[in-house]
Amino acid sequence: MKLVQSWGRLDSKLHQVVLLTSPQQSKIEIKEKFPGLAFGNGRSYGDICLNPNGFLWNTQGLSNFCSWNPETGRLTTEAGVLLKDVQQTFLSRGWMLPVTPGTQLVTVGGAIANDVHGKNHHAFGTFGDHIIRLWLLRTNGQEIECSRSVNSEWFEATIGGMGLTGVILKAEIQLKQVSGPWLESETIPFQGLEDFFSLSDSSESKWEHTVSWIDCLAGINTRGIFMRANPSKHIEREKTASKPKKIFFTPPISPVNKFTLSFFNTAYYWIQRGRSGKSIVNYKDFFYPLDGVLEWNRLYGPNGFYQYQSVIPRETGLDATREMLKEISRAREGSFLAVLKTFGKRPSSGLLSFARPGVTLALDFPNRNVKTLALFKRLDSIVEEAGGALYLAKDNRMSSKMFVKTYPSLEKFLPFRDPGITSSMSRRLFGS
Ligand SMILES: Cc1cc2nc3c(=O)[nH]c(=O)nc-3n(C[C@H](O)[C@H](O)[C@H](O)COP(=O)(O)OP(=O)(O)OC[C@H]3O[C@@H](n4cnc5c(N)ncnc54)[C@H](O)[C@@H]3O)c2cc1C
C-alpha cells in the first residue's frame, strides 16, 4: 500500500498501486486487480484520480510511441506518455500538440479522460477534438477501438469520461505543424470586466491564444493582464526557455493569507503592467509558466488547496463573474492564480466534457476548511443560477445534485461505465 495525493494535496490516502507496463500485461493486471482506477500523473487537483484503499493502475509504464507519420502529422502513442515528451520529440520535426493545458506534466490518457482545454479553445477546441481514435481496455478483458466513425458512442463517452469507461491504452493524435518554439505575444493591462470581454471579443479572430490573469482581491474594480499570442515564424532565437526551479519543503502553515495575497497581486499587476507590449516568447514560458516552479503546490502548506473552476454561458457571464468576484473579495479569500478566459462556440467531443461556450474562471484557494467550503457553496449558487458548471478535473466537493443538473449528457454516459472501475469522485457524484 502506498500513500497517494492529487495535485491539491487535500488528502493523502493509502492505495494498492499497480504499474501497467504494456497492453498485454495491463489486460492481466486489471482483470485480476479490480475494481480500480487508471492514474496518469496525478495533476488533477481533486479526487478524480484517487481510489483510497483500492487499486490504482499507474499508467506511466505505458510510455512508448507506437507509430508516426511525418506526412500527415499523425502520432499513435501509449497513454502514459507525458505531453512534455510529445512536445520535445516532435517540435524538432516541426510538429506540436494542437491543444495543451497549462502544464505539460500530464499524460495523454489523463488529457483525454478530462478532455483538457488550453489557451486556444476558441480556435482549436479541446484535446479530444484532435484524437483520431483510441484503444480502450475494459475490466472484463474486452478491447474496443473507437473513433468518430467506429464505435463512436464509446469514443464520446471516453473523451472527458473521467477514466470510468475503461483504461485507455493508446491513442492516435493529430499534431499541428509549426515553424518552431516561438510565439509572438502581446500583454495588455485592463481595468474592469467589460474591458476583459471586449479584449477577448476583438482578439479571438486574430489571435490563436488568449488568456488573462486577474487580481481577484480587487472586487468590482477588477484589474488584470490580458495575454494573447500567435505562433511565430522566427526559427532561431538566442533566448531559451527559463529553467525550472523547485520547492523542496512544505511550510508548516500556508504563507498564502490575505496580506501576502494582497501584496503579491498588487506587485504582480504592476510588474506585468510595466512589461506590457509585444515580445517574442518561448512556448514553454507562455503555455506552462507554472511548470517553471516544480512542486509549487507545497506552498499551500499541509492542508493543501482547492481550485475552483467554473464555466458560465456568455449571456450571463459578465454578471455572474462579477458576483463571484464580489463574494470572493467579501470573504477576503483568493489566490495568486486567478485565470479568466473565454471558450469558443465549438461543442466538445465528449459527453461529460467541461469546456462549453462561455467564460471560465479558475482560482486557487488555500484549504481553510469550513470557511472555504462555505464560500464555495455561495459560488455554486451563482454558477448554477447562471446556467454554468464546474470542472471535474479540479473538483473535490461538488454535490451530486449540482453535478446531475449541470452535466446534461450524464444519462447518455451511464451505460458506458465500466463496473470494475470506481474512484472517490464517482462514489461522491454517482454513488458507486
Ligand atoms: C499547473 C496545472 C495547470 C493545469 N492547467 C490546465 C488547463 O489549462 N486546462 C485543463 O483542462 N486542465 C488543466 N490542468 C488539469 C490537468 O490538465 C488535468 O487534470 C489532467 O487530466 C491531468 O492529467 P494526468 O495525466 O495527471 O491524469 P490524472 O490526474 O492522474 O487522472 C485524471 C483522470 O484521467 C484518468 N486517466 C488517466 N490515465 C488514464 C488512462 N490511460 N485511461 C483512462 N483514464 C485515465 C484518471 O482515472 C482520472 O479520472 C492543470 C493542472 C495543473 C496541475
The ligand as a Gaussian input file, in Angstrom:
#p B3LYP/6-31G(d) Opt

LIG

0 1
 C       -0.447000      23.503000     -13.087000
 C       -1.650000      22.891000     -13.732000
 C       -2.236000      23.554000     -14.798000
 C       -3.364000      22.979000     -15.416000
 N       -3.919000      23.647000     -16.465000
 C       -4.998000      23.104000     -17.080000
 C       -5.567000      23.737000     -18.211000
 O       -5.106000      24.793000     -18.646000
 N       -6.618000      23.137000     -18.805000
 C       -7.134000      21.947000     -18.364000
 O       -8.091000      21.444000     -18.971000
 N       -6.613000      21.316000     -17.298000
 C       -5.554000      21.879000     -16.661000
 N       -5.000000      21.224000     -15.587000
 C       -5.579000      19.937000     -15.162000
 C       -4.879000      18.750000     -15.852000
 O       -4.598000      19.046000     -17.195000
 C       -5.820000      17.541000     -15.843000
 O       -6.231000      17.264000     -14.552000
 C       -5.202000      16.293000     -16.475000
 O       -6.251000      15.421000     -16.797000
 C       -4.218000      15.574000     -15.557000
 O       -3.647000      14.501000     -16.254000
 P       -2.866000      13.335000     -15.507000
 O       -2.142000      12.550000     -16.556000
 O       -2.057000      13.867000     -14.390000
 O       -4.068000      12.447000     -15.007000
 P       -4.587000      12.148000     -13.522000
 O       -4.791000      13.436000     -12.835000
 O       -3.728000      11.133000     -12.886000
 O       -6.001000      11.499000     -13.865000
 C       -7.027000      12.305000     -14.406000
 C       -8.182000      11.426000     -14.880000
 O       -7.739000      10.688000     -16.005000
 C       -7.979000       9.306000     -15.826000
 N       -6.926000       8.601000     -16.571000
 C       -5.592000       8.826000     -16.542000
 N       -4.977000       7.982000     -17.395000
 C       -5.945000       7.232000     -17.972000
 C       -5.951000       6.175000     -18.928000
 N       -4.836000       5.725000     -19.507000
 N       -7.136000       5.615000     -19.266000
 C       -8.296000       6.060000     -18.721000
 N       -8.343000       7.054000     -17.822000
 C       -7.186000       7.626000     -17.453000
 C       -7.936000       9.103000     -14.328000
 O       -8.669000       7.954000     -13.933000
 C       -8.613000      10.384000     -13.850000
 O      -10.006000      10.252000     -13.944000
 C       -3.888000      21.742000     -14.955000
 C       -3.271000      21.085000     -13.877000
 C       -2.163000      21.657000     -13.266000
 C       -1.509000      20.936000     -12.115000

